[in-house]
Amino acid sequence: MSDLYDILDPWGPSNGRATAVGPGMETSRECLDKVVLPPIYIIAYSAALKSGGGRITREVLQRVLGFSDLPRQTIGQIVLAADMGVEALSQRDFNLALAMTALAQKNMTPTIESVAFHKGDLPVPELNGIETLTASAGMGSHSPVFDGGNSGNDDPWLSAARNSAAAAPPTSAMAGMSVADSAGKAGASSDNNNAYLAKEQQSGGGTANFGEPARTGANAETYVPKINMDAVQWQLDLEDVTIKESAERGGIVFKHTNYEVNTRSFSAMVVRRYNDFFWISSYLVKRYPYRMHPNIPPKGFPGLTRFANAILRIPFLRRDALVIQFFSNTDEFSRVVKVGNLDMDAEEFDPKEEAAGVPESEIQQTYQAFDEFYGQVTRDEEKYRTQITALEKISRYKQAIGDELNAYSDTLHVPNMPSEGSQRSTKFHVLSRAKRSLRSNLNELSMSFSDASLLDKSQGEVMKTMSAEYLRRLYDVVISMKLMMERVRLMDRSRDTQRIKERNDANVMAVTQLSSETSSGSATGPADRGGIERLERMIKEDTTELAKLEHEQRCIGVRFYQELARYKCYESFLQTHYHRFVEEQIKHHTLALNAWKQALVTADDLPTNPLHFIS
């Protein structure tokens, strides 16, 4: 947007371009197998093998990437993207990590998709001092010091990956969360926003566990939920979908607006109406009732664009069959739904398998703190709403300041006007040298003021269209979490389970009492036998219903545990947001400082001797 004012965009081109997937582009991990790589790849691989004793672990890869001078979080994202969850990394994974490092050093997005897209013109990674890796490994495990003097052990991305390696299946990536943080209790949790690793607390009662038995005290273990850690879902600045209004309006009698939806990852352009977006939103609620997914916005390009991009960022939604049809099938969506024969029932899963070894006591403890987490989400909603409003106000103020400063600069500009004749003395009607110098310098000063006004207006526009927009995307995540928690609260089976348990216990006691009375001969046999059979039938029905409700409640608890962790991981985007926000402020203030310095030079050239204006 700042191009309108002939100012370089301080944020550079959209990161979405770097990850765009063109037709026929390789997106697999084999994209570098047939590419001739520079010698630094072999040098670094050999050094890594020697450092790791014949194999490359995540820690060894972290030490190698430490020589790239990249920020810790960027290195953590690269390690997670390259790691397949196995004990040792292959040379293919190592090469991918170095390629992503080279892209990151050139201010490009470090993802496997970016590597595949740029495989023909990959930059060379710079690993200054990689030869010393073997020597440093011989003296013990040592990682280069990153920015701020913190070691790589403080990196939440790498900590989550290291701590989850033993507990997670090979194909899953993990992110942790802390129940104790919300409840105000002490626990072994990381201080980082996206690595909440909680110790197992003592459970109340003999609740059966999904995995290992719960441990307490000094031997308490750390458990992390099983969630997909695809880094794309946390990068809210990436855009895969663009939407614009179609020139052709739909409908015969009642016209409606059509939207052209262009999706780079599918290399497709489809035409959809607002009802189609509303339908897919309703489908997601029915299909994934216990998960976070974006909420349908009002009509309008910005909201629909955020909605569409948010869907494709989430891994399980991006793989949904109906979502794929929505973004890639060029037929009318209503026809796709009718003939597609797609599964639209609520997802079914095994809660024990999804728990991935996390004890049920840990999951139940998290679910018992539901109200506290809901209060935290509500506070997040208010916080981001206030921040967005403040940024929009600052943007308007900046643009207003720019307009007023531009009006001020117009008053400094002196147009070239022919001198007026006079019958009186011409002494004061002839422009003196000082007066001519004053006019010339005021014209230059007017241009400097005008440049400064354009900078203010540009800064306000960028703050509105980028900074506030990115916070809106994070705000949408908060709203998605809040709506999901409200659905979970409505679907909670605890009261129904308790009611059926009490009724079942009462029926069991009644059967026991009737059986004892019948056996003692205190009542007529046939009448008591019929009552016992009726109660036994009710007990059987209640037992079946109780098992169903308990299964649903376990599913709710597991999904809430996972979605809460995923919600916390979104806070990792704040580093990207504030880094760009501060960087944009610095660049705009630098440009403004240069403009005012130029104005100062011009102001110092203004004539100062009063007599020079009359002589």
Secondary structure, 3 states (H helix, E strand, C coil): CHHHHCCCCCCCCCHHHHCCCCCCCCCCCCCCCCCCCCHHHHHHHHHHHHHCCCCECHHHHHHHHHHHCCCHHHHHHHHHHHCCCCCCECHHHHHHHHHHHHHHHCCCCCCHHHHHHCHHHCCCCCCCCHHHHHHHHHCCCCCCCCHHHCCHHHCHHHHHHHHCCCCCCCCCCECCCCHHHHHCCCCCCCCCCCCCCCECCCCCCCCCCCCCCCCCHHHCCECCCECCCCHHHHCCCCCCEEEEECCCCECCCCCECEEEEEECCCCEEEEEEHHHHHHHHHHHHHHCCCCCCCCCCCCCHHHHHHHHHHHHHCHHHHCCHHHHHHHHCCCCHHHHHHHHCCCCCCCCCCHHHHHCCCCHHHHHHHHHCHHHHHHHHHHHHHHHHHHHHHHHHHHHHHHHHHHHHHHHHHHHCCCCCCCCCCCCCCCCCCCCHHHHHHHHHHHHHHHHHHHHHHHHHHHHHHHHHHHHHHHHHHHHHHHHHHHHHHHHHHHCCHHHHHHHHHHHHHHHHHHHHHHHHHHHCCCCHHHHHHHHHHHHHHHHHHHHHHHHHHHHHHHHHHHHHHHHHHHHHHHHHHHHHHHHHHHHHHHHHHHHHHHHHHHHHHHHCCCCCHHHHCC
